[in-house]
């Protein structure tokens, strides 16, 4: 039976199976302008290749600097011990300045400077005999008055270091004659 007062079901606003479209917004006609306050574009980060090239360049510069310094120290710059040998050969002070006539006593500062000249030599025999000779000269100088006989204890080591230093200097092409005035 049919119901004479049959009421229709209200239509559903969204029917099943029908395509769903989002509501549309108003789009102005004409060119689109960016907002007035646009944030700046992010800075481009360096890529990996650029970083590797920069690191390789830095390492190359460091290696070249080290090699240059080694060449300078080893071959170009005169060895301090050889320079001292030349100064002794020429009758000058260890630093190359002329000897002053008079008292040859070393001050502590002069002793340390003379010792450093030989310590900094790259030749082991010059280092050994040069520092030994300077040390003995300093020790003999430090003997007090009336203790001249104590200097006899240094005669043997002094002879060893004098002849050893002459030989070490000669090995580097510098002939030192300590007996001349």
Backbone as numpy.savetxt, mean C-alpha at the origin, in Angstrom:
# Nx Ny Nz CAx CAy CAz Cx Cy Cz
-102.98 -26.99 -12.07 -103.77 -25.87 -12.07 -102.91 -24.65 -12.07
-103.48 -23.81 -12.65 -102.76 -22.57 -12.77 -103.32 -21.57 -11.82
-102.46 -20.86 -11.35 -102.83 -19.84 -10.39 -103.17 -18.57 -11.15
-104.42 -18.08 -11.02 -104.77 -16.89 -11.77 -104.04 -15.68 -11.25
-103.66 -15.70 -10.10 -102.95 -14.56 -9.53 -101.45 -14.82 -9.50
-101.10 -15.41 -10.49 -99.69 -15.78 -10.59 -98.85 -14.53 -10.76
-97.92 -14.35 -9.91 -97.04 -13.19 -10.00 -95.72 -13.63 -10.61
-95.21 -12.76 -11.34 -93.93 -13.09 -11.97 -92.81 -12.86 -10.98
-91.86 -13.69 -11.11 -90.64 -13.54 -10.31 -89.88 -12.31 -10.82
-89.33 -11.51 -9.94 -88.56 -10.36 -10.42 -87.31 -10.84 -11.16
-86.90 -10.04 -12.13 -85.72 -10.43 -12.91 -84.47 -10.24 -12.06
-83.63 -11.12 -12.25 -82.37 -11.05 -11.53 -81.44 -10.05 -12.26
-80.79 -9.18 -11.55 -79.95 -8.20 -12.25 -78.76 -8.86 -12.96
-78.23 -9.89 -12.40 -77.12 -10.60 -13.04 -77.57 -12.02 -13.26
-77.65 -12.33 -14.46 -78.10 -13.67 -14.78 -76.89 -14.57 -14.89
-77.12 -15.79 -14.52 -76.03 -16.73 -14.58 -75.70 -17.04 -16.02
-74.40 -17.17 -16.29 -73.97 -17.54 -17.61 -73.81 -16.34 -18.53
-74.33 -15.21 -18.15 -74.19 -14.03 -19.00 -72.81 -13.41 -18.73
-72.19 -12.78 -19.74 -70.88 -12.18 -19.51 -70.98 -11.02 -18.53
-70.00 -10.94 -17.65 -70.00 -9.87 -16.65 -69.07 -8.78 -17.12
-69.57 -7.59 -17.24 -68.76 -6.44 -17.65 -68.62 -5.50 -16.48
-67.42 -5.00 -16.24 -67.27 -4.06 -15.14 -67.93 -2.73 -15.52
-68.29 -2.00 -14.55 -68.89 -0.71 -14.88 -67.87 0.17 -15.59
-68.30 0.91 -16.55 -67.39 1.75 -17.30 -67.33 3.13 -16.70
-66.07 3.69 -16.75 -65.89 5.04 -16.25 -65.81 5.98 -17.44
-66.00 7.20 -17.16 -65.97 8.20 -18.21 -64.52 8.44 -18.60
-64.19 8.34 -19.88 -62.88 8.60 -20.42 -62.94 9.91 -21.20
-62.11 10.90 -20.83 -62.16 12.15 -21.58 -61.58 11.96 -22.96
-62.09 12.70 -23.88 -61.57 12.64 -25.24 -60.36 13.55 -25.33
-59.36 13.19 -26.09 -58.18 14.02 -26.28 -56.96 13.38 -25.65
-55.82 14.10 -25.73 -54.57 13.53 -25.20 -54.61 13.41 -23.68
-53.99 12.35 -23.21 -53.95 12.10 -21.77 -52.71 12.77 -21.21
-52.88 13.58 -20.19 -51.75 14.26 -19.57 -51.45 13.61 -18.23
-50.13 13.47 -17.94 -49.78 12.84 -16.66 -50.13 13.77 -15.52
-50.29 13.21 -14.36 -50.57 14.06 -13.20 -49.42 15.06 -12.98
-49.72 16.15 -12.33 -48.75 17.23 -12.16 -47.56 16.80 -11.32
-47.72 15.93 -10.37 -46.63 15.52 -9.48 -46.26 14.06 -9.74
-45.53 13.83 -10.80 -45.12 12.47 -11.09 -43.82 12.19 -10.36
-43.69 11.04 -9.75 -42.43 10.70 -9.06 -41.34 10.48 -10.11
-40.07 10.79 -9.76 -38.98 10.58 -10.72 -38.81 9.09 -11.00
-38.32 8.83 -12.19 -38.08 7.44 -12.58 -36.97 6.87 -11.69
-37.05 5.61 -11.31 -36.00 5.04 -10.47 -34.67 5.05 -11.21
-33.57 5.29 -10.46 -32.24 5.32 -11.06 -31.89 3.93 -11.57
-31.27 3.93 -12.72 -30.88 2.65 -13.30 -29.72 2.08 -12.49
-29.86 0.89 -11.99 -28.78 0.28 -11.23 -27.75 -0.28 -12.21
-26.45 -0.18 -11.84 -25.44 -0.70 -12.75 -25.61 -2.22 -12.91
-25.41 -2.63 -14.10 -25.58 -4.07 -14.28 -24.32 -4.81 -13.86
-24.39 -6.07 -13.84 -23.32 -6.92 -13.33 -22.03 -6.78 -14.15
-22.17 -6.63 -15.45 -21.01 -6.52 -16.33 -20.22 -5.25 -16.01
-20.91 -4.15 -15.75 -20.22 -2.90 -15.42 -19.46 -3.04 -14.10
-20.04 -3.71 -13.14 -19.38 -3.89 -11.84 -18.13 -4.75 -12.01
-18.22 -5.81 -12.78 -17.07 -6.69 -13.00 -15.96 -5.94 -13.71
-16.30 -5.13 -14.70 -15.29 -4.36 -15.42 -14.62 -3.35 -14.47
-15.40 -2.70 -13.62 -14.83 -1.73 -12.69 -13.90 -2.40 -11.69
-14.28 -3.55 -11.16 -13.44 -4.27 -10.21 -12.16 -4.75 -10.90
-12.28 -5.26 -12.11 -11.10 -5.73 -12.85 -10.15 -4.57 -13.12
-10.69 -3.40 -13.45 -9.84 -2.23 -13.69 -9.12 -1.81 -12.41
-9.81 -1.84 -11.29 -9.19 -1.47 -10.02 -8.07 -2.45 -9.66
-8.30 -3.73 -9.86 -7.28 -4.74 -9.57 -6.08 -4.56 -10.49
-6.33 -4.26 -11.75 -5.23 -4.04 -12.70 -4.39 -2.84 -12.30
-5.03 -1.77 -11.86 -4.29 -0.58 -11.42 -3.44 -0.90 -10.19
-4.00 -1.65 -9.25 -3.23 -2.02 -8.06 -2.04 -2.90 -8.41
-2.23 -3.84 -9.32 -1.13 -4.73 -9.72 -0.03 -3.95 -10.44
-0.41 -3.04 -11.31 0.58 -2.24 -12.02 1.35 -1.33 -11.06
0.66 -0.78 -10.09 1.31 0.06 -9.09 2.31 -0.75 -8.28
1.91 -1.93 -7.84 2.81 -2.79 -7.06 4.03 -3.20 -7.88
3.81 -3.55 -9.15 4.92 -3.95 -10.01 5.86 -2.77 -10.25
5.31 -1.59 -10.47 6.14 -0.41 -10.67 6.96 -0.08 -9.44
6.35 -0.19 -8.27 7.08 0.06 -7.03 8.19 -0.96 -6.83
7.91 -2.21 -7.14 8.93 -3.26 -7.00 10.10 -3.01 -7.94
9.81 -2.61 -9.17 10.89 -2.31 -10.13 11.70 -1.12 -9.64
11.02 -0.09 -9.15 11.72 1.10 -8.66 12.62 0.75 -7.48
12.06 0.04 -6.50 12.84 -0.30 -5.31 13.97 -1.27 -5.63
13.73 -2.19 -6.56 14.72 -3.24 -6.83 15.80 -2.86 -7.82
15.47 -1.98 -8.79 16.43 -1.74 -9.86 16.78 -0.27 -10.08
15.86 0.63 -9.83 16.11 2.04 -10.14 16.70 2.77 -8.94
16.07 2.64 -7.79 16.55 3.33 -6.59 17.81 2.65 -6.10
18.81 3.47 -5.76 20.06 2.90 -5.28 19.87 2.34 -3.88
20.44 1.20 -3.65 20.38 0.55 -2.34 21.08 1.42 -1.31
20.47 1.54 -0.13 21.04 2.40 0.91 22.41 1.90 1.37
22.59 0.58 1.44 23.88 0.02 1.85 24.97 0.29 0.82
24.63 0.19 -0.47 25.60 0.48 -1.53 25.94 1.97 -1.50
24.94 2.82 -1.26 25.20 4.26 -1.15 26.15 4.55 0.01
26.00 3.83 1.12 26.91 4.00 2.27 28.31 3.54 1.90
28.42 2.46 1.14 29.73 1.99 0.68 30.41 3.06 -0.16
29.66 3.69 -1.05 30.22 4.75 -1.91 30.64 5.95 -1.07
29.85 6.29 -0.04 30.21 7.41 0.83 31.50 7.10 1.58
31.66 5.86 2.08 32.89 5.48 2.79 34.07 5.51 1.82
33.85 5.03 0.60 34.92 5.04 -0.41 35.38 6.47 -0.68
34.43 7.42 -0.71 34.74 8.81 -1.04 35.14 9.63 0.18
35.20 9.00 1.37 35.60 9.70 2.58 34.53 10.64 3.11
33.26 10.30 2.89 32.14 11.13 3.34 31.39 10.42 4.45
30.43 11.14 5.02 29.54 10.52 6.01 28.61 9.55 5.30
27.92 8.72 6.08 27.02 7.71 5.51 25.92 8.32 4.64
25.50 9.55 4.98 24.43 10.17 4.21 24.96 10.89 2.97
26.29 10.85 2.75 26.88 11.47 1.57 27.40 12.88 1.80
27.15 13.44 2.98 27.63 14.79 3.26 29.11 14.71 3.65
29.85 15.81 3.44 31.29 15.77 3.77 31.51 15.63 5.27
32.60 14.94 5.61 32.96 14.79 7.02 33.54 16.10 7.53
33.11 16.47 8.72 33.67 17.66 9.35 34.92 17.24 10.12
35.93 18.07 10.07 37.14 17.73 10.83 36.85 17.95 12.31
37.47 17.19 13.11 37.26 17.34 14.55 36.74 16.05 15.15
35.85 16.19 16.11 35.34 15.06 16.89 34.46 14.16 16.02
34.78 12.89 15.98 34.00 11.92 15.20 32.99 11.17 16.05
32.72 11.66 17.26 31.77 10.97 18.13 30.37 11.07 17.55
29.67 9.94 17.64 28.29 9.88 17.15 27.31 10.27 18.26
26.31 11.03 17.91 25.21 11.22 18.84 24.30 10.00 18.69
23.39 9.83 19.61 22.49 8.68 19.50 21.66 8.77 18.22
21.25 9.96 17.87 20.47 10.15 16.63 21.30 9.75 15.41
22.55 10.14 15.36 23.43 9.78 14.24 23.68 8.27 14.21
23.86 7.68 15.39 24.05 6.22 15.47 22.85 5.49 14.88
21.64 5.90 15.30 20.43 5.24 14.80 20.27 5.44 13.29
20.60 6.63 12.81 20.49 6.90 11.37 21.50 6.06 10.58
22.74 5.97 11.09 23.77 5.17 10.40 23.40 3.69 10.40
22.86 3.22 11.50 22.45 1.82 11.58 21.30 1.53 10.63
20.36 2.48 10.53 19.20 2.30 9.64 19.63 2.22 8.18
20.68 2.96 7.82 21.18 2.91 6.44 21.53 1.47 6.07
22.22 0.79 6.98 22.62 -0.59 6.70 21.45 -1.57 6.87
20.57 -1.32 7.83 19.41 -2.20 8.04 18.51 -2.23 6.82
18.42 -1.12 6.11 17.51 -1.02 4.97 18.10 -1.58 3.68
19.34 -2.04 3.71 19.96 -2.60 2.51 19.29 -3.91 2.12
19.17 -4.14 0.83 18.57 -5.40 0.38 19.61 -6.53 0.28
20.88 -6.19 0.54 21.95 -7.19 0.49 22.27 -7.65 1.91
22.12 -8.94 2.14 22.28 -9.50 3.48 23.68 -9.28 4.04
24.72 -9.42 3.20 26.07 -9.25 3.72 26.36 -7.80 4.11
25.83 -6.85 3.36 26.00 -5.43 3.74 25.22 -5.15 5.03
24.01 -5.70 5.12 23.21 -5.53 6.34 23.96 -6.05 7.56
24.45 -7.27 7.45 25.10 -7.92 8.59 26.35 -7.18 9.04
27.27 -6.94 8.13 28.55 -6.34 8.51 28.43 -4.84 8.76
27.57 -4.16 8.04 27.38 -2.72 8.27 26.78 -2.43 9.63
25.70 -3.13 9.97 25.09 -2.91 11.29 26.04 -3.36 12.39
26.75 -4.45 12.18 27.71 -4.93 13.19 28.81 -3.91 13.44
29.34 -3.31 12.37 30.41 -2.33 12.51 29.91 -1.06 13.21
28.73 -0.60 12.85 28.16 0.60 13.50 27.88 0.31 14.98
27.38 -0.88 15.28 27.11 -1.24 16.69 28.40 -1.26 17.51
29.46 -1.83 16.95 30.74 -1.90 17.69 31.30 -0.50 17.90
31.23 0.32 16.87 31.73 1.69 17.01 30.97 2.43 18.12
29.66 2.22 18.17 28.84 2.85 19.21 29.21 2.34 20.60
29.41 1.03 20.73 29.74 0.45 22.02 31.11 0.93 22.52
32.08 1.01 21.61 33.42 1.47 22.01 33.34 2.92 22.44
32.56 3.70 21.73 32.42 5.12 22.06 31.77 5.31 23.42
30.93 4.37 23.83 30.22 4.49 25.11 31.07 4.10 26.32
32.25 3.54 26.07 33.13 3.19 27.19 33.54 4.46 27.91
33.52 4.40 29.19 33.88 5.58 29.98 35.37 5.82 30.02
35.73 6.97 30.56 37.16 7.29 30.71 37.80 6.27 31.64
39.00 5.87 31.30 39.73 4.89 32.10 39.37 3.45 31.74
38.50 3.25 30.78 38.11 1.90 30.37 38.58 1.58 28.95
39.67 2.23 28.55 40.19 2.03 27.20 40.58 0.57 26.96
40.99 -0.11 27.99 41.38 -1.52 27.83 40.18 -2.39 27.48
38.98 -1.94 27.84 37.79 -2.69 27.49 37.53 -2.74 25.99
38.11 -1.77 25.27 37.96 -1.74 23.81 38.67 -2.92 23.15
39.65 -3.50 23.87 40.36 -4.65 23.29 39.43 -5.82 23.03
38.34 -5.90 23.78 37.40 -7.01 23.58 36.69 -6.91 22.23
36.70 -5.71 21.65 35.99 -5.51 20.38 36.89 -5.64 19.15
38.18 -5.87 19.36 39.11 -5.92 18.23 38.78 -7.06 17.27
38.53 -8.24 17.79 38.22 -9.40 16.93 36.95 -9.17 16.11
35.80 -8.87 16.75 34.57 -8.64 15.98 34.69 -7.45 15.02
35.45 -6.42 15.44 35.59 -5.25 14.56 36.35 -5.63 13.29
37.40 -6.40 13.43 38.16 -6.84 12.25 37.29 -7.67 11.32
36.46 -8.54 11.91 35.56 -9.37 11.10 34.59 -8.51 10.32
33.98 -7.52 10.97 32.98 -6.69 10.30 33.59 -5.70 9.31
34.79 -5.20 9.60 35.45 -4.29 8.64 35.77 -5.05 7.37
36.42 -6.20 7.49 36.77 -6.96 6.27 35.51 -7.50 5.59
34.50 -7.89 6.37 33.24 -8.37 5.79 32.51 -7.27 5.03
32.52 -6.05 5.57 31.86 -4.94 4.89 32.62 -4.55 3.62
33.94 -4.57 3.68 34.73 -4.28 2.47 34.42 -5.30 1.38
34.32 -6.56 1.74 34.00 -7.60 0.77 32.57 -7.44 0.24
31.64 -7.15 1.14 30.24 -6.96 0.72 30.11 -5.78 -0.24
30.82 -4.69 0.04 30.78 -3.53 -0.86 31.43 -3.89 -2.20
32.54 -4.62 -2.16 33.21 -5.02 -3.40 32.31 -5.92 -4.24
31.50 -6.76 -3.59 30.56 -7.62 -4.32 29.55 -6.79 -5.11
29.35 -5.54 -4.70 28.41 -4.65 -5.40 29.15 -3.64 -6.28
30.46 -3.86 -6.48 31.23 -3.01 -7.39 31.82 -1.76 -6.76
31.82 -1.69 -5.43 32.35 -0.51 -4.75 33.55 -0.94 -3.91
34.72 -0.46 -4.25 35.94 -0.80 -3.51 36.15 0.24 -2.43
36.16 -0.21 -1.17 36.32 0.69 -0.03 37.67 0.40 0.60
38.50 1.45 0.71 39.78 1.33 1.39 39.69 2.17 2.65
39.48 1.52 3.78 39.32 2.25 5.05 40.63 2.70 5.64
41.78 2.31 5.05 43.07 2.67 5.60 43.52 4.05 5.12
42.94 4.60 4.08 43.37 5.92 3.61 42.65 7.02 4.36
43.26 8.17 4.39 42.65 9.30 5.10 42.04 10.26 4.14
